[in-house]
Amino acid sequence: MITSGKLTLESFQKIRRDIDSLLGLEVVGYDGSGQRIMAICSNRGISNVLINDPVPWVISDEWTFEDVATVPYVYAICCYALYEKGKMKKGDKILIHSGTSSVGQAAIHLALYAGCEILIKIHDENKPLDLPILAYPRYFCKYHMSYIILGGLGGFGLELADWLILRGAKNLLLTSRTGLRNGYQRSRIELWKSHGANVQIIAGADASDHKDCAFILNSAAEMGPVDAIFNLAVVLKDSLFKNQTAESFEVSFKPKAMATKTMDELSRKMCPNLQHFVVFSSFSCGRGAAGITNYGMANSIMERICERRVQDGLPGMAIQWGSVDEVGIMSDMQTDKEQNFTGILKQKIQSCLQSLDTFMVLNRTIVSSMVIAEKYAELDGVMNILDTVTSIMGNLFFIRVKDMKMVGLRTPLSEIGMDSMMAVEIQQTLERKFDINFTTQDIQNLTFEKLRNIADKDKCSEQTKILDLACVKFMIHLVSNLDIVSDICLEMTTRNEAGKKQIFLLPGIEGCGSVFNSLASKIKVLVTCLQHGANNIPMCESVLQSAATLLSVRIDIIGKLSVPYFSDRIPLD
């Protein structure tokens, strides 16, 4: 239902904030005593561990887990509908719609078993069959153990703590240099406590100091055996390398390299049940960046510590993050120019947490997560919104709509092959490349007709920009090729005929009389051009000052003429 777009995640997230995965309402496996069981759970059945679910059903050894996984939900629905509500009995006539669906198949089997007469309605629409969803490993926390986050009150730290609680953590210890500083931090703490989490905050403790580090570990151990340690702490001291000092290196080293080193030494003795030792590094460690040599070196040291821990058979992982959007110390510091220079884009915090979920179940020491700017370079300036969406649908499912006439323009994309993954890709691409924000429901109702209308509007806007740009380029080209004369009064070479009155020409914003050269050869009277460009008039702060500068020159000319003449009617050949 979710994959087909008939149910949206938003409708469930309004009910419970801890529902981050609705996939997997059925579960099969082994219980604590080793029995083969099947059951229905509220959500997250796609995970590998399930806690505090309803009493399951024991299954026989003849069934495979693959077969059993299709049974609980649909048969529970049919049993409730047919037996509890419908009071089905032998000889009843039953009309079953969509008999080929999973619920339809279950209803048919139950009706046949009860000896009922069955009428089946089957839709012959030649729809493609959905591919099976494969289970994947998923990180989870143990409710009786504790979790330490160094730098836990920062932007990323708060998101990480929230993520751990949603994954089952009940005991969190957060460290901070300054403690609670704003209402948002306090609101998050209160929210977690309302969900039964035990959250402790240690402010001012220096994890690089052996005494303070031991205090942190002991405090966490009192809450429960330490299962994971996360080091997110960071202090920036940016400066060019020639301006760096030993003190500036120490400032960056203390919360990262030195704290990780001390935590490594003490946790080996004090945390025998430790399963995860995670440090947050940066892409600047591997790629380098100007002005943060000390920061990059501190991250590099943390990575070497993790590598040594793995060699010693202990957990250790360093995550090289790119530029994180929405939260964190780097969120508001990086400009678009710097993004282009580094070649990466800002990564949404939700995307970071999804990457973290993958990393936590991997057996890797150093991993990276970033959004490469060049990934979508082929779409820049080449493909409009219609071509982009068509390309995404073709790339994901190996189908290409080459002839738009074969597709109903008003048919929603969800009815011609777009699934939930494709919808997310389209939604993110439109936001990133075209600055168009669509809700999930908008994407489900999106049609090629709407896309074509948007593309046509963008095309008209782009053509206007091109015309405006062409005018500017023409003016620049025109002025750049002029013979600049510094005289205010410029006598033009014309086909002067006796008895004709003199004409004065005033150039436009370019202020240069040479723009009339092509016109002057066709004029039959004496022409004088009054130039008022920046090359011959002092800097003026107003139009009146510019007029006053030209006025004295104009008076001299009038004195030489019997009748001054200004006209917009120029006698031409």
C-alpha positions, 0 to 999 in steps of 0.5 A, a space after each residue: 500500500 505504501 509502495 503503490 502510493 495508496 498510503 503515505 508516510 505522513 498520515 502515520 507520522 502524525 500518530 506516532 513520532 517514533 514510526 520511521 519505518 512502516 515497512 514490515 507488518 509481518 515477521 517470521 523467525 525464532 523466539 527466545 526459546 528457539 521455536 519457529 514463529 510468525 507474528 504481526 507487529 505494528 511496524 519495523 518488521 523488516 528489522 532483524 530484532 523485535 521486542 515486546 510484540 504480541 504473542 506469535 503463532 508457532 509454525 511447522 517445520 514444513 513451511 519455509 520462512 519465505 512462505 510463512 512471511 506472506 501469511 499472518 497479515 492477510 489471513 488475520 484480515 480475512 479471518 476477522 472479516 469472514 468469521 468475526 464480522 461476516 459470520 461465514 458458514 458452509 453454503 454461503 455465497 461470497 463475492 471476492 473482488 481482486 481475487 489475485 491479490 494477497 487478501 483475495 487469495 487468503 479469502 478464497 482459501 478460507 471460503 473453500 475450506 468452509 465449503 462456501 460458493 465463491 464468486 471472484 471478480 478479477 481486474 485484467 489490467 496487465 499491471 506489472 508485478 511488484 518486485 519483492 522487498 528484501 530484508 536488510 540489516 538495521 541498527 538497533 539499541 539495547 534498552 538496558 545499556 547506555 550510550 555516550 555522545 561527546 558534543 551531544 548538545 550540538 545540532 548534529 548531537 541532538 539529532 543523533 540522540 533523537 535517532 538513538 532513542 527512536 532505535 530503542 535507547 533508554 539511557 543517554 549521556 550527553 557532554 557539552 562544554 557549556 551545557 543547556 543554552 537555549 529552549 530548543 535543547 531543553 525541549 528536546 530533553 523534555 521530549 525524550 524524558 516523556 518517552 521514558 528515556 533517561 538522559 543525563 548531561 555533563 557540562 564542562 567536563 574535558 574528555 581529553 583529561 583522564 580524570 574527567 574522561 573516567 568520570 564520564 565513563 563511570 557516570 554512563 556505567 551507572 546508567 547501564 553497560 556502555 554499548 556505544 561511544 560517539 565523539 561529535 565534539 569540535 572546536 574550530 580555529 581557522 587560519 592559514 597554515 603560515 598563521 597557525 600556532 601550537 596553541 591553535 593546533 591544541 584548540 582543535 586537537 583537544 575535543 577530537 584527537 586528544 579526547 579520542 585518544 583518552 577515551 580509547 585508553 580508558 574504554 579498553 579497561 572500563 567498557 568491556 561490553 562496548 560494541 561501537 566506538 564511533 568518531 565523526 571525521 570530515 571529508 577535509 581530512 582526506 581531501 584537504 581544505 584551506 585554512 583548517 589544517 589543524 582541524 584536518 590533522 585532528 580528524 586524521 589522528 582520530 581515524 588512525 586511532 580507530 584503525 589501531 583499535 580494529 587491529 587490536 580486535 576492538 570496535 572502531 569507526 570514523 565517518 567522514 562527513 561532507 557538508 551537513 545541512 540544517 544543523 551543526 557548526 558548518 551548516 551556516 558557515 559554508 557559502 555556495 561559492 565554497 560548495 563549488 570549490 569543494 565539489 560537494 553539496 550540503 547533505 540533509 540531516 535525514 540523509 545523514 541519519 540514513 547513511 549512519 544506519 547503514 554504517 552502523 551495521 557495516 564492518 568498516 573502519 573508515 567510511 564517508 557520506 557526502 553529496 557530490 556536486 558533479 553527480 548531476 552535472 549532466 542535467 545543468 543547462 541541458 535538461 528541462 524539468 520534463 526531461 529530468 523526470 522522464 530520465 529519472 523514471 527511465 534510469 531507475 526501471 530501465 524504461 524510457 518514454 520516447 513518445 509522449 503520445 503513448 502516455 496520457 498527459 493527465 495520467 498520474 505518474 504513480 499509475 505508470 510505474 512510479 513507486 515510492 523510491 522513484 517518487 523520493 528521487 524525483 522530489 529531491 531532484 526537483 527541489 535541488 535542481 529547479 528549486 521546486 518544492 512538492 509534497 509527497 502527495 503532490 508527487 503522487 498526483 503529478 502528471 506529464 501535463 503539469 510538468 510540461 506546463 512548468 517546462 513551458 513557463 521556464 522556457 519563456 522565462 529563459 528566453 526573456 533572460 537570453 534576450 536581455 542578456 543579448 542586449 547587454 552584450 550588444 551594448 558592451 560590444 558596441 561601446 568596446 569598439 568605439 573610438 573614444 574622444 574626450 571632447 565634450 563637443 564633438 563635430 560630426 562628419 555629415 553631408 552638410 548643406 548650406 542654409 540648414 540649421 545646426 542639430 545637437 545630438 545627445 547620446 544615451 547611457 553610453 555617453 559617447 558620440 561615436 554611436 552616431 557615426 553610422 547615422 552622421 554620413 546620411 544627415 544633411 545638416 551640421 551636427 554637434 554631439 554633446 558627449 557626457 560620458 565618465 571619460 570627460 565629465 568629473 564624478 557627479 552625484 546627481 543629474 543636476 550636477 551633470 547638467 550644470 557641467 554641460 550648461 557652460 559648454 552649451 552657452 558657448 555654442 549658443 553664443 556662436 549661433 543666431 538661433 540654437 536648434 534642438 530637434 528630434 527630426 533629423 533630415 536624412 538623405 
